[in-house]
Amino acid sequence: MGIPEFFLLLFILAAAVVPMVFFLLTLQNTLKDISMENRKMEPGMVWLLFIPFFGLVWQFIIVNRLADSLNDEFIKKNIKVDEARPGFAIGLTFCILGCCSIIPYLGVLTSIGALVCWIIYWVKINGYKEKLKQTNLSDF
């Protein structure tokens, strides 16, 4: 492997890891904004997604627990949202499409769908985080 190939590999790795880090920071900070009694998982546990293969299963658990945590927190604070389990449907779709992306031929299409759903999920969770921050600030 020559120097140009090394830098190309480094660029591709950074292009994949950097957005993932910011995504996980969003999930972690969202969980931090949820009161301890309503959290279904500790905020730092989102980083387990970086473990190969385990992360494929763990993403489903995160989506499930975060949706339940957000739901309980919104009920407690009497915040109206348009989903019974905030972010769950798009999060589950993103997880399923991500897992299907390993299927030969079909994987190309499902990985594009997974990327789109991942971005939508990220934006949605960030919106819920901002909603919680506004409510937390008004509590003082």
C-alpha positions as CSV (number, residue, x, y, z in Angstrom):
1,M,0.0,0.0,0.0
2,G,1.4,3.3,-1.1
3,I,1.1,6.7,0.5
4,P,-1.9,7.8,-1.7
5,E,-3.8,4.6,-0.9
6,F,-3.1,5.1,2.8
7,F,-4.5,8.6,2.8
8,L,-7.5,7.5,0.8
9,L,-8.2,4.8,3.3
10,L,-7.7,7.3,6.2
11,F,-10.1,9.7,4.5
12,I,-12.8,7.0,4.0
13,L,-12.4,5.9,7.6
14,A,-12.7,9.5,8.9
15,A,-15.8,10.1,6.7
16,A,-17.5,7.1,8.3
17,V,-16.4,7.6,11.9
18,V,-16.7,11.4,12.4
19,P,-20.5,11.5,11.6
20,M,-21.0,8.4,13.8
21,V,-19.3,10.2,16.7
22,F,-21.6,13.2,16.3
23,F,-24.6,10.9,16.0
24,L,-23.7,9.1,19.2
25,L,-23.0,12.4,21.0
26,T,-26.6,13.4,20.1
27,L,-28.0,10.2,21.5
28,Q,-25.9,10.5,24.6
29,N,-26.8,14.1,25.2
30,T,-30.5,13.3,24.7
31,L,-30.3,10.6,27.3
32,K,-28.5,13.0,29.7
33,D,-31.4,15.4,29.3
34,I,-33.9,12.7,30.4
35,S,-34.4,12.5,34.2
36,M,-32.8,9.4,35.8
37,E,-36.1,7.9,36.7
38,N,-37.2,7.8,33.1
39,R,-34.0,6.6,31.5
40,K,-34.0,3.1,30.3
41,M,-30.2,3.0,29.8
42,E,-27.2,5.0,30.8
43,P,-26.1,7.7,28.3
44,G,-22.6,6.3,27.9
45,M,-23.8,2.9,26.7
46,V,-24.5,4.3,23.2
47,W,-20.8,4.0,22.5
48,L,-21.1,0.2,22.5
49,L,-22.3,0.7,18.9
50,F,-18.7,0.7,17.9
51,I,-18.2,-2.9,18.8
52,P,-18.3,-4.9,15.6
53,F,-21.3,-7.3,15.1
54,F,-22.5,-6.5,18.6
55,G,-23.4,-3.1,17.4
56,L,-25.9,-4.6,14.9
57,V,-28.0,-5.9,17.8
58,W,-27.3,-3.0,20.1
59,Q,-28.7,-0.4,17.7
60,F,-32.1,-2.1,18.1
61,I,-31.8,-1.9,21.9
62,I,-30.8,1.8,21.8
63,V,-33.7,2.7,19.5
64,N,-36.2,0.8,21.7
65,R,-34.9,2.2,25.1
66,L,-34.5,5.7,23.8
67,A,-38.0,5.8,22.5
68,D,-39.4,4.5,25.9
69,S,-37.2,7.0,27.8
70,L,-38.4,9.9,25.7
71,N,-42.0,8.8,26.0
72,D,-41.8,8.6,29.8
73,E,-40.1,11.9,30.0
74,F,-42.6,13.6,27.8
75,I,-45.5,12.2,29.8
76,K,-43.9,13.3,33.1
77,K,-43.4,16.8,31.8
78,N,-46.7,16.9,30.0
79,I,-45.1,17.6,26.6
80,K,-47.2,16.8,23.6
81,V,-45.5,14.9,20.8
82,D,-47.1,13.3,17.7
83,E,-45.6,9.8,18.3
84,A,-46.5,7.3,21.1
85,R,-42.8,6.1,21.1
86,P,-40.8,9.1,19.9
87,G,-38.4,8.2,17.1
88,F,-39.1,4.5,17.3
89,A,-40.6,3.9,13.9
90,I,-37.9,5.6,11.8
91,G,-35.2,4.2,14.2
92,L,-36.4,0.7,13.7
93,T,-36.6,1.2,9.9
94,F,-33.0,2.5,9.9
95,C,-31.9,-0.5,12.0
96,I,-33.6,-3.1,9.8
97,L,-32.4,-1.5,6.5
98,G,-28.9,-1.3,8.0
99,C,-28.9,-5.0,8.7
100,C,-30.3,-5.8,5.3
101,S,-27.5,-3.9,3.7
102,I,-25.2,-7.0,4.0
103,I,-27.4,-8.9,1.6
104,P,-25.7,-9.2,-1.8
105,Y,-27.2,-7.0,-4.6
106,L,-30.1,-5.9,-2.5
107,G,-27.7,-4.4,0.0
108,V,-26.9,-1.4,-2.2
109,L,-30.5,-0.3,-2.2
110,T,-31.1,-1.0,1.5
111,S,-27.9,0.8,2.5
112,I,-29.1,4.0,0.7
113,G,-32.4,3.6,2.5
114,A,-30.6,3.0,5.8
115,L,-28.5,6.2,5.3
116,V,-31.6,8.3,4.6
117,C,-33.5,6.8,7.6
118,W,-30.4,7.3,9.8
119,I,-30.3,11.0,8.9
120,I,-34.0,11.4,9.5
121,Y,-33.7,9.6,12.9
122,W,-30.8,11.7,13.9
123,V,-32.6,14.9,13.1
124,K,-35.8,13.7,14.9
125,I,-33.9,12.7,18.0
126,N,-32.0,16.1,18.0
127,G,-35.4,17.8,17.8
128,Y,-36.6,15.9,20.8
129,K,-33.4,16.8,22.6
130,E,-34.0,20.5,21.9
131,K,-37.6,20.2,23.1
132,L,-36.3,18.7,26.3
133,K,-33.7,21.4,26.7
134,Q,-36.3,24.1,26.3
135,T,-38.5,22.4,28.9
136,N,-35.6,21.9,31.3
137,L,-34.7,25.6,31.0
138,S,-38.2,26.7,31.7
139,D,-38.3,24.6,34.9
140,F,-35.9,26.9,36.6
